[in-house]
Amino acid sequence: MPPNPDWQDIIGTNDGVSSYDVYIRYLAAKKSVDDRALNRYVWQKLKASLPAFTPWKPLSVIELGSGIGTMFERVVEWGLAPHIHYTMVDQNAEYLAAFWSRNGSTRSGQPRACQEPQTENLEFAKHLDCTVETVCADLYDVPIDSRRQGQYDLVIAHAVMDLVDAGEALSGFAALARPGGLLYLSLIYDGHTEFLPLGEPEFERELLDRYHLSMDQRVTKGWTSGGSRAARAMFAHLAALALPILAVGGSDWIVYPQAERYKADEAYFLDMIIETINRQLKQDATIDSHRLAEWATQRHAQVKAGKLILMASNIDFLACRSAL
């Protein structure tokens, strides 16, 4: 279940910590959850479908909505390719600064002007050479830059397609790919979330139905932004743009404790999912505010006790732009 695109406005601040810092920690905590969830069949098909590359002609990759760069880190850790030029696009300079800080850059980690791309060669391992470019821009704006159209071997949108106008965004993303280039659209939400142990099933289903409705009705900066069944809609969007599907597979989130402890920072991740739902639905006049508060308190307590399990349905897609 993705957060609202206006997450910073909903979540506010926490004990004097800025909403950006809260969300940066959330994105970092989400990485281990996503690592388990991502479909390995789709990933292997992606690796097998990459074009030839050399140190003199590295794999050219652009990621839209990159956040703090956890997908890039995964590309490195999972060995996608030894020679990569990787462009990260996000509209929040704070997230891109967090990326540079997380990855040992010599940069100060301070946000710069959004119009100023930042590039640095990061050598993560003996046999891996990566040039990383960060671009602070809206993901709808980058594809209309003629200098970037048709320039990329691989276009990545991770945990993004359920937060945007999927048809409009996908058309732009496809324009960035070279003929024969790949589109890796991962972790797209598909409308089912469940918390265990069961509490009040009927009330919780009402909460989740209303949260899904808020996803379906969202408008951000004049664009429809998301949908609770975005994953299944992707089949039609890809077909409409004549983008052949190479692989599809489930990428469900499953977060669970072992011996009443969660892996990594996943307790924080769970708390942020609960709080996202809680704060969004506080704005919904159809929801009993007292029962909502009780629900959130109970679920947070279960996280603290190492008892809560979360399951949420997602789907990964690998598609390609047809060669001319």
Backbone bond lengths (Angstrom), bond angles and torsions (degrees), N, CA, C in turn:
res aa  C-N    CA-C-N  psi(-1)  N-CA   C-N-CA  omega(-1)  CA-C   N-CA-C  phi
1 M - - - 1.470 - - 1.513 108.86 -
2 P 1.336 117.43 111.82 1.462 119.79 -175.46 1.514 112.09 -76.15
3 P 1.330 117.48 155.10 1.456 120.31 173.50 1.512 110.81 -73.86
4 N 1.307 115.63 162.70 1.451 121.75 175.54 1.522 109.89 -65.74
5 P 1.358 118.95 141.54 1.474 119.50 176.37 1.527 112.44 -57.70
6 D 1.333 117.40 -27.68 1.468 121.34 176.45 1.521 110.53 -94.13
7 W 1.324 115.92 37.87 1.451 122.73 -173.19 1.520 111.71 -57.01
8 Q 1.346 116.31 -39.61 1.469 118.98 -178.50 1.526 111.20 -61.51
9 D 1.328 116.58 -37.02 1.459 119.70 179.99 1.525 111.16 -70.28
10 I 1.339 116.89 -34.14 1.464 120.62 -177.85 1.518 111.17 -76.60
11 I 1.333 116.31 -44.80 1.463 119.58 -171.17 1.524 111.54 -77.95
12 G 1.346 116.80 -26.26 1.459 119.13 178.05 1.514 111.68 68.15
13 T 1.311 116.72 -139.34 1.455 121.88 179.60 1.515 109.78 -119.18
14 N 1.309 115.49 163.31 1.454 121.19 -176.12 1.517 108.58 -136.53
15 D 1.345 116.34 104.99 1.463 121.49 178.64 1.524 111.69 53.64
16 G 1.320 116.19 42.54 1.449 120.26 177.57 1.513 114.64 82.37
17 V 1.329 118.15 -4.01 1.452 121.62 178.03 1.522 108.07 -83.46
18 S 1.321 117.93 134.75 1.459 120.12 -177.07 1.520 110.48 -67.45
19 S 1.344 114.87 155.20 1.450 119.47 178.31 1.526 111.56 -62.23
20 Y 1.342 117.27 -31.69 1.463 119.38 176.20 1.522 110.66 -63.49
21 D 1.331 117.39 -43.22 1.464 120.20 179.25 1.521 111.33 -64.01
22 V 1.339 116.59 -38.61 1.456 120.44 177.24 1.518 110.32 -61.35
23 Y 1.316 116.48 -46.05 1.458 119.82 -176.83 1.519 111.50 -72.23
24 I 1.323 118.10 -34.69 1.466 120.74 175.81 1.521 109.92 -60.55
25 R 1.334 116.36 -43.16 1.471 118.49 177.50 1.528 110.79 -65.77
26 Y 1.329 116.99 -38.63 1.465 120.21 177.05 1.534 110.97 -59.14
27 L 1.333 116.81 -46.68 1.465 119.95 -179.64 1.525 111.41 -62.92
28 A 1.322 116.30 -38.52 1.463 119.61 177.29 1.526 110.89 -66.49
29 A 1.330 116.79 -41.98 1.467 120.73 179.83 1.519 111.62 -66.48
30 K 1.312 117.06 -29.88 1.461 122.11 -178.73 1.525 112.50 -70.89
31 K 1.314 117.75 -19.82 1.467 119.96 -172.57 1.526 112.21 -59.27
32 S 1.324 118.24 -46.30 1.466 119.51 -178.38 1.526 111.08 -67.07
33 V 1.343 117.27 -31.49 1.465 120.98 176.32 1.524 109.57 -66.22
34 D 1.327 116.81 -46.63 1.458 121.24 179.57 1.522 111.58 -65.28
35 D 1.335 117.15 -37.20 1.466 120.45 178.97 1.528 111.08 -56.03
36 R 1.319 116.18 -43.44 1.462 119.38 178.67 1.522 112.02 -70.91
37 A 1.330 115.82 -33.28 1.462 120.04 -171.03 1.521 113.47 -78.97
38 L 1.310 118.18 -38.16 1.460 120.76 -171.20 1.526 111.18 -56.77
39 N 1.319 114.41 136.85 1.461 120.63 -174.11 1.525 110.57 -74.92
40 R 1.329 115.93 119.37 1.469 120.58 -175.83 1.529 112.14 -71.31
41 Y 1.315 118.46 -29.73 1.460 119.93 176.24 1.528 110.06 -63.24
42 V 1.318 117.04 -45.68 1.463 120.49 179.27 1.522 110.25 -64.52
43 W 1.335 116.74 -40.64 1.467 120.73 178.92 1.528 111.12 -62.41
44 Q 1.324 117.16 -45.19 1.461 120.03 -179.97 1.524 111.19 -65.57
45 K 1.325 116.68 -36.94 1.465 119.64 175.88 1.517 110.42 -64.29
46 L 1.332 116.73 -37.94 1.461 120.84 175.21 1.526 110.32 -59.08
47 K 1.314 117.42 -50.49 1.467 120.73 -179.36 1.525 111.21 -59.15
48 A 1.336 115.77 -42.25 1.456 120.39 -177.36 1.527 112.39 -70.02
49 S 1.322 117.83 -20.59 1.467 121.92 -175.57 1.521 113.46 -97.64
50 L 1.324 117.85 -1.97 1.458 120.74 -178.36 1.523 110.99 -65.63
51 P 1.331 117.14 146.51 1.463 119.75 175.59 1.522 110.70 -73.25
52 A 1.322 115.20 169.18 1.469 119.88 176.23 1.527 109.30 -65.30
53 F 1.340 115.07 145.02 1.454 119.83 178.42 1.519 108.46 -144.86
54 T 1.320 116.32 157.77 1.462 122.97 -179.29 1.525 107.85 -141.18
55 P 1.338 118.15 170.91 1.469 119.06 174.11 1.524 112.47 -58.42
56 W 1.336 116.46 -27.79 1.466 120.65 -178.71 1.530 111.85 -89.76
57 K 1.318 116.39 -17.18 1.472 121.72 176.04 1.526 108.10 -135.79
58 P 1.342 116.55 74.54 1.465 119.67 -176.66 1.522 112.01 -67.73
59 L 1.312 114.84 161.25 1.461 120.83 174.76 1.519 108.48 -61.91
60 S 1.319 116.56 128.59 1.463 121.74 -178.36 1.522 108.83 -100.54
61 V 1.351 115.81 116.75 1.461 122.00 -173.57 1.516 109.13 -126.28
62 I 1.334 116.63 139.25 1.464 121.20 170.96 1.516 107.98 -128.20
63 E 1.333 115.93 134.19 1.460 121.56 176.58 1.516 108.70 -116.73
64 L 1.316 116.49 125.77 1.454 123.25 179.07 1.524 109.27 -97.97
65 G 1.334 116.67 131.18 1.461 120.26 -177.22 1.511 111.35 71.51
66 S 1.313 116.07 49.18 1.469 121.59 -169.87 1.519 113.97 -77.31
67 G 1.344 118.22 -16.02 1.459 119.02 -178.28 1.514 111.49 60.12
68 I 1.319 116.29 -131.20 1.468 121.27 -177.16 1.530 112.34 -93.30
69 G 1.326 116.94 9.90 1.458 120.04 171.74 1.505 116.12 90.02
70 T 1.317 118.80 21.55 1.468 119.04 -178.44 1.527 112.32 -68.13
71 M 1.329 118.54 -29.46 1.463 118.91 176.06 1.521 110.49 -69.32
72 F 1.329 117.00 -39.77 1.463 118.61 175.10 1.526 110.76 -59.40
73 E 1.322 116.79 -44.98 1.463 119.90 178.04 1.525 110.78 -57.92
74 R 1.324 116.61 -38.25 1.468 121.46 178.86 1.537 110.78 -67.34
75 V 1.330 115.98 -41.03 1.463 120.50 176.77 1.523 110.42 -56.50
76 V 1.329 115.97 -40.37 1.465 120.79 177.57 1.523 110.78 -69.62
77 E 1.335 116.23 -51.15 1.466 121.00 -175.11 1.526 112.09 -63.84
78 W 1.315 117.14 -35.66 1.464 121.43 -177.12 1.531 112.95 -92.23
79 G 1.314 116.82 3.60 1.456 120.98 172.08 1.511 115.13 64.92
80 L 1.333 117.20 49.44 1.462 118.93 -178.49 1.525 111.51 -62.50
81 A 1.325 117.22 -45.52 1.460 121.66 -179.55 1.519 108.40 -161.31
82 P 1.352 118.20 148.13 1.471 119.47 -177.58 1.520 114.43 -79.52
83 H 1.328 118.04 -19.23 1.464 121.00 -177.95 1.526 107.98 -130.93
84 I 1.332 116.08 113.40 1.463 120.68 -172.33 1.526 110.43 -137.65
85 H 1.317 115.59 136.91 1.464 120.67 161.93 1.517 105.54 -107.22
86 Y 1.332 116.64 115.38 1.459 122.58 -170.25 1.517 109.24 -117.13
87 T 1.328 115.71 120.97 1.460 121.66 177.77 1.520 109.20 -106.30
88 M 1.320 116.53 123.30 1.465 122.89 179.27 1.518 108.72 -107.42
89 V 1.337 115.80 127.64 1.457 121.53 -179.59 1.527 109.07 -118.60
90 D 1.323 116.18 125.34 1.456 121.05 171.90 1.523 107.98 -150.17
91 Q 1.331 115.77 147.73 1.457 119.36 -177.87 1.524 112.83 -81.43
92 N 1.327 118.19 -8.83 1.461 121.93 -178.10 1.530 110.25 -105.21
93 A 1.318 116.38 111.44 1.464 120.43 179.85 1.523 111.82 -61.81
94 E 1.341 116.72 -29.80 1.466 119.93 -179.65 1.526 111.43 -63.09
95 Y 1.328 116.84 -37.09 1.459 120.11 -179.39 1.529 110.73 -70.46
96 L 1.326 117.12 -39.75 1.457 120.23 178.69 1.528 110.53 -67.78
97 A 1.322 116.67 -36.56 1.464 119.74 174.98 1.524 110.51 -63.39
98 A 1.335 116.70 -38.52 1.459 120.62 177.60 1.528 110.57 -63.38
99 F 1.330 117.19 -36.05 1.464 120.30 176.53 1.520 110.94 -60.00
100 W 1.342 116.31 -50.33 1.464 118.72 -179.02 1.530 110.79 -60.89
101 S 1.315 117.11 -38.62 1.460 120.27 179.32 1.528 111.59 -66.53
102 R 1.343 116.36 -40.78 1.469 120.83 -178.12 1.515 112.58 -67.01
103 N 1.319 117.17 -25.81 1.458 120.06 -170.95 1.521 114.01 -109.48
104 G 1.321 115.99 22.60 1.455 119.82 169.46 1.504 114.81 68.22
105 S 1.311 116.85 26.34 1.459 119.61 178.66 1.524 110.07 -68.47
106 T 1.326 115.60 156.04 1.461 120.45 174.26 1.516 111.42 -76.57
107 R 1.340 116.69 -5.66 1.458 120.26 178.85 1.527 110.45 -68.29
108 S 1.308 114.53 160.15 1.462 119.93 179.79 1.516 112.22 -72.25
109 G 1.328 116.87 -19.85 1.454 120.50 -177.51 1.514 113.38 83.11
110 Q 1.332 117.29 9.25 1.459 120.63 -179.94 1.530 110.00 -90.87
111 P 1.337 117.68 140.10 1.463 119.66 178.04 1.531 111.34 -59.32
112 R 1.331 114.55 143.93 1.453 119.56 175.59 1.523 108.89 -117.09
113 A 1.312 115.44 -177.99 1.459 119.48 179.59 1.519 109.66 -57.75
114 C 1.309 116.01 138.28 1.453 120.45 -175.50 1.525 112.19 -63.25
115 Q 1.307 117.56 -24.64 1.456 120.02 -177.25 1.523 112.60 -81.59
116 E 1.307 118.64 -4.60 1.465 122.01 -172.38 1.531 110.91 -105.56
117 P 1.342 118.09 100.16 1.462 118.89 176.64 1.531 110.56 -61.52
118 Q 1.319 116.27 146.36 1.453 121.86 178.99 1.533 108.07 -118.43
119 T 1.307 116.94 129.80 1.460 121.58 -176.12 1.519 109.52 -129.08
120 E 1.327 115.15 139.33 1.458 119.98 177.12 1.517 109.03 -155.16
121 N 1.331 115.75 144.30 1.453 120.36 175.13 1.518 108.27 -88.59
122 L 1.336 116.06 121.34 1.459 121.56 -179.56 1.526 108.58 -115.64
123 E 1.314 116.73 116.49 1.462 120.72 179.05 1.525 107.68 -98.39
124 F 1.343 116.20 103.32 1.454 121.16 -173.77 1.518 112.74 -87.09
125 A 1.303 117.34 -23.95 1.460 120.29 -177.86 1.522 107.76 -154.75
126 K 1.292 115.11 166.80 1.467 120.74 -174.77 1.520 111.94 -56.59
127 H 1.331 115.84 -37.63 1.455 119.54 -174.95 1.524 112.80 -109.05
128 L 1.333 116.90 22.84 1.458 119.79 -178.77 1.511 109.71 -130.92
129 D 1.318 115.45 124.06 1.460 121.45 179.35 1.518 108.17 -121.96
130 C 1.338 117.18 117.09 1.463 122.43 -177.40 1.509 110.17 -126.13
131 T 1.313 115.27 128.65 1.447 120.19 167.39 1.520 106.92 -104.10
132 V 1.319 116.37 124.60 1.452 121.72 -175.17 1.526 109.70 -113.96
133 E 1.313 114.93 129.98 1.460 122.23 175.58 1.522 107.59 -118.66
134 T 1.324 117.16 129.63 1.461 120.26 174.60 1.523 109.07 -110.83
135 V 1.319 114.84 134.98 1.455 121.80 -178.40 1.523 107.91 -127.18
136 C 1.313 116.54 119.05 1.458 121.02 177.97 1.520 107.89 -90.04
137 A 1.334 115.29 103.31 1.459 120.58 -176.43 1.510 109.15 -162.49
138 D 1.317 116.41 159.98 1.453 122.27 174.52 1.525 109.01 -71.74
139 L 1.323 116.90 137.29 1.467 119.78 -175.33 1.529 112.61 -66.96
140 Y 1.328 118.73 -17.89 1.461 120.50 174.96 1.532 111.64 -77.23
141 D 1.338 116.50 -23.99 1.457 120.35 -175.27 1.521 113.28 -84.11
142 V 1.322 117.63 -33.67 1.460 120.90 -174.72 1.533 112.51 -60.64
143 P 1.329 120.23 -43.03 1.469 119.61 -177.17 1.532 114.42 -65.31
144 I 1.321 118.59 -18.62 1.466 118.86 -179.90 1.530 111.95 -87.29
145 D 1.324 116.62 -0.57 1.463 121.70 175.06 1.532 107.66 -79.16
146 S 1.310 117.35 110.36 1.469 121.04 -175.15 1.522 112.49 -60.94
147 R 1.327 117.48 -24.08 1.460 120.38 179.74 1.525 111.96 -69.74
148 R 1.338 117.10 -20.08 1.458 120.43 -178.00 1.532 112.62 -103.84
149 Q 1.290 117.44 -13.48 1.463 119.80 -177.12 1.520 111.20 -66.58
150 G 1.332 116.14 132.29 1.454 121.92 177.71 1.512 115.15 69.56
151 Q 1.349 117.65 22.11 1.465 120.71 -173.03 1.521 114.68 -104.60
152 Y 1.317 118.98 -5.06 1.473 119.30 -167.70 1.532 112.53 -119.20
153 D 1.338 113.86 136.92 1.461 120.46 175.06 1.522 111.43 -72.44
154 L 1.327 116.23 -30.70 1.465 121.38 -175.54 1.521 109.69 -143.84
155 V 1.328 115.62 129.92 1.468 122.91 174.81 1.524 107.24 -113.83
156 I 1.331 116.53 126.84 1.463 122.15 -177.40 1.524 109.33 -116.48
157 A 1.324 114.95 135.03 1.471 121.20 169.08 1.521 106.03 -134.51
158 H 1.322 116.08 102.60 1.461 121.90 -175.67 1.522 110.04 -103.16
159 A 1.339 115.89 122.28 1.463 121.78 179.88 1.526 110.72 54.37
160 V 1.319 115.82 43.19 1.458 122.84 -175.76 1.526 112.56 -122.44
161 M 1.334 117.61 -39.30 1.462 120.46 -166.49 1.530 113.79 -67.59
162 D 1.329 117.86 -14.72 1.460 120.17 174.72 1.526 111.72 -94.06
163 L 1.325 117.29 7.95 1.461 121.96 -179.74 1.524 112.34 -118.50
164 V 1.330 117.40 3.64 1.459 121.31 -173.90 1.522 109.43 -132.30
165 D 1.326 115.60 173.11 1.456 120.86 167.25 1.523 106.09 -73.13
166 A 1.325 116.58 99.83 1.462 120.82 -166.88 1.527 112.57 -61.36
167 G 1.319 117.90 -41.96 1.456 119.48 -179.08 1.508 112.47 -64.36
168 E 1.335 116.51 -46.25 1.457 121.15 -179.86 1.523 111.09 -65.58
169 A 1.330 116.06 -46.61 1.465 119.52 -178.41 1.525 111.01 -64.00
170 L 1.320 116.68 -43.63 1.462 120.30 -177.29 1.526 111.41 -63.34
171 S 1.323 117.51 -38.65 1.454 120.81 176.92 1.527 110.69 -59.36
172 G 1.335 116.16 -43.05 1.457 120.04 177.97 1.511 112.74 -67.38
173 F 1.328 116.77 -41.64 1.464 120.18 179.99 1.528 110.42 -61.79
174 A 1.340 115.93 -41.58 1.465 119.56 179.54 1.527 111.14 -62.64
175 A 1.338 116.71 -33.70 1.458 119.96 179.29 1.524 112.25 -66.38
176 L 1.319 117.14 -24.23 1.465 120.70 178.98 1.526 112.08 -76.26
177 A 1.332 117.00 -25.80 1.464 121.06 -176.45 1.528 110.48 -77.22
178 R 1.302 115.54 142.79 1.460 118.92 172.98 1.534 108.43 -70.97
179 P 1.324 119.37 162.28 1.466 119.83 173.28 1.530 110.75 -55.93
180 G 1.307 116.43 126.44 1.460 121.17 -174.19 1.511 113.64 87.02
181 G 1.327 117.57 -3.35 1.459 121.27 -179.56 1.523 111.97 -71.24
182 L 1.336 115.44 163.22 1.459 122.64 -173.00 1.519 111.51 -105.30
183 L 1.342 115.31 150.77 1.461 122.12 172.59 1.527 107.65 -124.85
184 Y 1.324 115.60 117.68 1.466 122.28 178.58 1.517 107.18 -106.90
185 L 1.320 115.42 108.78 1.470 123.02 -174.87 1.514 107.12 -114.81
186 S 1.304 116.67 98.53 1.463 120.14 -167.61 1.527 112.15 -111.36
187 L 1.328 113.91 156.01 1.460 123.91 174.21 1.532 111.86 52.90
188 I 1.320 115.46 58.44 1.462 122.00 177.11 1.523 107.63 -96.86
189 Y 1.312 116.46 126.12 1.467 121.51 -174.22 1.523 110.90 -67.74
190 D 1.345 115.71 144.57 1.459 120.51 -177.62 1.526 112.92 -130.70
191 G 1.332 117.35 35.52 1.448 120.50 160.17 1.513 118.48 81.30
192 H 1.331 118.85 16.10 1.466 118.07 176.13 1.521 109.78 -137.83
193 T 1.321 115.22 125.45 1.467 122.46 174.60 1.519 108.00 -133.94
194 E 1.313 115.34 141.24 1.469 119.38 178.68 1.523 109.48 -142.88
195 F 1.327 114.99 136.28 1.453 121.85 173.79 1.525 108.73 -108.12
196 L 1.318 115.42 139.47 1.466 121.98 174.23 1.526 108.36 -127.56
197 P 1.340 119.42 147.54 1.469 126.84 1.26 1.535 111.25 -70.24
198 L 1.313 115.52 157.60 1.450 120.76 178.86 1.526 110.21 -62.68
199 G 1.300 115.70 137.16 1.458 120.35 175.83 1.508 109.59 -103.97
200 E 1.318 115.71 -100.42 1.468 121.65 171.61 1.527 106.37 -107.44
201 P 1.328 118.25 92.51 1.466 121.16 -169.99 1.524 114.20 -54.66
202 E 1.331 117.68 -42.44 1.464 119.34 -177.19 1.522 111.43 -66.90
203 F 1.346 116.85 -42.09 1.454 119.67 -179.69 1.533 110.28 -68.37
204 E 1.319 116.56 -42.35 1.457 119.03 -179.53 1.524 110.75 -64.66
205 R 1.324 117.74 -37.92 1.458 119.87 176.45 1.527 110.46 -63.35
206 E 1.337 116.87 -38.74 1.459 120.15 175.89 1.526 110.50 -60.77
207 L 1.342 116.58 -44.46 1.470 119.97 178.50 1.521 111.23 -58.49
208 L 1.325 116.15 -47.81 1.459 119.54 -176.00 1.523 111.02 -69.31
209 D 1.321 117.31 -36.30 1.463 119.74 176.32 1.526 111.08 -62.37
210 R 1.327 116.18 -41.94 1.460 119.82 179.26 1.538 111.20 -69.32
211 Y 1.338 116.94 -35.59 1.462 119.16 176.31 1.528 109.75 -65.40
212 H 1.335 116.64 -42.62 1.461 120.06 177.27 1.529 110.51 -59.96
213 L 1.319 117.07 -41.13 1.458 120.17 178.14 1.523 110.93 -61.57
214 S 1.335 116.79 -38.52 1.468 119.39 178.24 1.526 110.68 -64.05
215 M 1.326 117.44 -34.33 1.461 120.90 175.32 1.525 110.40 -64.52
216 D 1.339 115.98 -43.19 1.462 120.78 -176.33 1.524 112.21 -68.47
217 Q 1.324 117.22 -25.98 1.463 121.21 -175.02 1.526 114.08 -100.77
218 R 1.306 118.15 -1.47 1.458 120.57 -175.02 1.517 112.26 -64.95
219 V 1.309 115.89 141.75 1.459 123.55 171.46 1.522 106.45 -132.44
220 T 1.324 116.86 125.30 1.461 121.87 -179.82 1.520 108.59 -125.24
221 K 1.317 116.87 120.89 1.463 123.02 179.80 1.530 110.84 53.74
222 G 1.329 116.00 37.25 1.450 120.58 176.97 1.517 114.99 86.44
223 W 1.358 117.19 -5.90 1.457 121.04 179.28 1.521 109.66 -103.48
224 T 1.330 116.61 139.93 1.454 117.39 165.67 1.514 107.18 -61.23
225 S 1.317 116.60 140.62 1.472 117.96 -169.89 1.517 110.62 -135.30
226 G 1.296 114.48 81.21 1.445 118.74 171.60 1.499 113.35 115.64
227 G 1.309 114.09 -174.99 1.445 121.99 179.03 1.504 108.38 177.93
228 S 1.323 116.05 141.55 1.461 119.75 -175.75 1.516 112.67 -73.21
229 R 1.328 117.75 -16.66 1.467 121.66 176.03 1.520 109.85 -120.00
230 A 1.305 115.85 40.85 1.462 120.79 -175.66 1.526 112.37 -62.45
231 A 1.332 116.98 -33.65 1.460 119.11 -175.59 1.524 111.16 -64.53
232 R 1.312 117.44 -49.74 1.462 118.31 -177.83 1.526 111.72 -68.10
233 A 1.335 117.01 -27.14 1.465 119.83 175.90 1.525 111.63 -69.01
234 M 1.344 117.27 -19.47 1.457 120.35 -176.73 1.525 112.20 -64.10
235 F 1.325 118.05 -30.39 1.464 119.87 177.32 1.526 110.59 -57.33
236 A 1.335 116.46 -46.80 1.461 120.57 -179.03 1.524 111.60 -68.86
237 H 1.331 117.25 -39.65 1.464 120.06 179.71 1.528 110.92 -62.80
238 L 1.317 117.20 -43.39 1.467 120.44 179.68 1.524 110.96 -65.87
239 A 1.324 116.78 -40.80 1.463 120.60 178.94 1.524 110.99 -63.94
240 A 1.339 116.41 -40.84 1.466 120.31 -178.23 1.522 111.93 -63.64
241 L 1.317 117.09 -28.89 1.463 121.80 -179.52 1.527 112.38 -98.42
242 A 1.336 116.63 7.36 1.473 122.10 -179.95 1.523 111.38 54.90
243 L 1.340 115.45 47.67 1.459 122.62 177.33 1.529 107.74 -108.72
244 P 1.309 117.87 100.53 1.470 120.15 -175.95 1.526 112.08 -61.29
245 I 1.327 116.02 138.81 1.460 122.27 177.27 1.525 108.95 -85.12
246 L 1.321 116.61 128.11 1.465 122.03 177.28 1.522 112.23 -97.49
247 A 1.333 116.97 -29.83 1.466 120.38 -179.68 1.524 109.28 -163.66
248 V 1.324 115.32 147.20 1.460 123.01 176.11 1.521 107.71 -140.68
249 G 1.322 117.47 142.22 1.461 119.78 176.47 1.510 112.02 -163.57
250 G 1.318 116.81 153.56 1.451 122.39 178.93 1.512 112.20 -69.28
251 S 1.328 115.46 145.98 1.473 121.61 179.31 1.522 109.43 -139.74
252 D 1.311 115.43 57.61 1.472 120.60 -173.75 1.517 112.01 -69.17
253 W 1.335 114.82 138.91 1.458 120.77 167.20 1.529 108.69 -74.08
254 I 1.303 116.49 129.73 1.462 121.59 169.37 1.528 106.57 -135.81
255 V 1.310 115.52 110.32 1.469 121.45 -178.93 1.518 107.83 -115.19
256 Y 1.308 116.43 123.74 1.464 120.63 -173.47 1.530 109.37 -147.68
257 P 1.315 116.89 152.54 1.472 119.92 178.28 1.522 111.38 -89.37
258 Q 1.296 115.62 157.01 1.461 122.71 170.23 1.520 106.57 -126.81
259 A 1.337 115.99 123.30 1.461 121.50 -175.55 1.528 110.14 53.05
260 E 1.329 114.71 41.83 1.468 123.26 176.76 1.527 113.15 62.27
261 R 1.313 116.05 28.14 1.464 120.88 175.60 1.528 108.70 -134.91
262 Y 1.343 114.78 146.16 1.462 120.45 177.98 1.531 109.95 -100.97
263 K 1.313 115.21 153.24 1.450 120.07 177.59 1.522 110.29 -70.13
264 A 1.322 114.42 149.50 1.466 121.69 173.41 1.537 110.59 46.83
265 D 1.336 116.54 -128.60 1.470 121.11 -178.61 1.530 110.22 -108.52
266 E 1.336 116.56 34.16 1.456 120.01 -172.69 1.523 113.80 -74.88
267 A 1.317 118.64 -18.57 1.463 119.61 172.38 1.528 109.30 -64.42
268 Y 1.325 117.01 -40.73 1.464 120.56 176.87 1.520 110.52 -63.44
269 F 1.314 116.05 -42.72 1.459 120.57 176.82 1.531 110.88 -55.04
270 L 1.328 116.86 -47.69 1.469 120.90 179.70 1.529 111.15 -62.28
271 D 1.320 116.44 -44.21 1.464 119.28 179.41 1.533 111.18 -59.78
272 M 1.338 117.12 -37.69 1.461 119.61 -179.89 1.529 112.03 -71.49
273 I 1.324 118.22 -33.94 1.465 120.43 174.94 1.528 109.77 -63.63
274 I 1.323 116.16 -46.20 1.470 120.24 178.98 1.522 110.32 -60.61
275 E 1.334 116.22 -45.51 1.465 119.26 -176.39 1.523 111.75 -69.60
276 T 1.330 117.29 -33.05 1.457 120.30 175.86 1.526 110.68 -60.26
277 I 1.327 116.33 -48.15 1.464 120.93 178.53 1.529 110.04 -62.44
278 N 1.324 115.83 -45.63 1.460 121.05 -177.44 1.528 111.15 -59.48
279 R 1.317 116.99 -50.49 1.461 120.03 -175.14 1.525 112.01 -70.20
280 Q 1.329 116.57 -35.54 1.457 118.64 176.40 1.523 110.86 -63.91
281 L 1.320 117.06 -44.11 1.455 120.54 -174.32 1.529 113.37 -79.86
282 K 1.324 117.48 -12.80 1.469 119.20 171.05 1.526 110.85 -61.69
283 Q 1.318 115.79 -22.12 1.458 120.79 179.98 1.529 112.61 -87.26
284 D 1.315 116.83 -2.88 1.463 122.74 -175.25 1.532 109.24 -98.38
285 A 1.320 116.42 111.21 1.471 120.79 -175.61 1.516 112.60 -68.93
286 T 1.340 118.21 -14.98 1.467 119.95 -179.72 1.526 112.71 -81.17
287 I 1.326 117.13 -11.57 1.465 121.49 -177.12 1.523 109.92 -95.72
288 D 1.328 116.90 133.81 1.458 123.15 175.36 1.532 108.01 -66.81
289 S 1.316 117.04 110.88 1.469 121.23 -173.66 1.524 112.00 -63.97
290 H 1.334 118.16 -34.98 1.460 121.10 179.32 1.526 110.32 -66.05
291 R 1.330 116.79 -45.75 1.469 120.10 179.35 1.532 110.91 -66.83
292 L 1.320 116.62 -35.59 1.464 120.07 177.29 1.518 110.47 -62.49
293 A 1.331 117.43 -45.14 1.458 121.12 179.00 1.523 111.03 -62.16
294 E 1.321 116.74 -40.96 1.464 120.59 177.60 1.525 110.97 -63.56
295 W 1.326 116.00 -41.18 1.472 120.15 178.38 1.527 110.77 -60.34
296 A 1.328 116.84 -48.90 1.460 120.40 -178.70 1.527 111.09 -62.56
297 T 1.324 117.16 -42.67 1.465 120.98 179.72 1.526 110.56 -61.57
298 Q 1.327 116.27 -44.36 1.469 120.17 -179.89 1.525 111.51 -63.78
299 R 1.323 117.02 -44.44 1.466 120.04 -178.22 1.535 111.04 -67.94
300 H 1.319 118.36 -39.89 1.470 120.26 175.75 1.531 110.31 -61.65
301 A 1.313 116.95 -40.90 1.468 120.51 179.07 1.521 111.10 -62.70
302 Q 1.321 116.80 -37.27 1.463 120.17 178.40 1.524 111.54 -67.41
303 V 1.331 116.41 -35.23 1.466 119.25 174.63 1.528 109.74 -63.43
304 K 1.322 116.51 -48.00 1.464 120.70 -179.01 1.523 111.56 -59.39
305 A 1.330 116.17 -35.58 1.468 120.65 -179.78 1.524 112.87 -83.28
306 G 1.326 117.15 -3.24 1.466 119.88 -178.48 1.514 112.40 69.84
307 K 1.339 116.51 41.47 1.465 120.68 -175.66 1.531 113.49 -119.73
308 L 1.328 118.17 -16.22 1.461 120.14 -170.31 1.528 111.31 -86.01
309 I 1.330 115.45 140.35 1.461 123.50 174.22 1.522 107.52 -120.80
310 L 1.325 116.18 136.76 1.465 122.33 176.59 1.515 109.08 -121.34
311 M 1.333 115.75 134.27 1.456 122.02 172.27 1.524 107.75 -129.87
312 A 1.333 116.48 133.43 1.459 120.85 179.00 1.525 108.69 -144.84
313 S 1.327 116.41 139.19 1.464 122.11 -174.12 1.529 111.44 -90.22
314 N 1.326 115.61 131.27 1.460 123.16 175.88 1.523 109.00 -139.06
315 I 1.337 116.68 163.64 1.461 121.98 177.86 1.527 108.75 -137.44
316 D 1.350 116.19 141.19 1.461 123.36 173.85 1.525 109.74 -104.26
317 F 1.332 116.48 143.52 1.459 122.88 177.22 1.524 110.57 -127.61
318 L 1.306 116.20 140.89 1.469 122.55 167.40 1.520 106.75 -121.92
319 A 1.327 115.79 122.35 1.455 120.91 179.68 1.524 108.30 -131.75
320 C 1.324 116.17 175.03 1.456 118.75 179.14 1.527 110.52 -141.31
321 R 1.311 114.67 155.07 1.459 120.39 171.89 1.510 107.60 -87.32
322 S 1.292 116.47 126.14 1.462 120.09 -177.25 1.521 111.03 -59.08
323 A 1.331 114.90 139.51 1.466 120.10 176.29 1.516 110.27 -69.23
324 L 1.303 116.15 147.80 1.474 120.59 179.97 1.512 110.41 -72.40
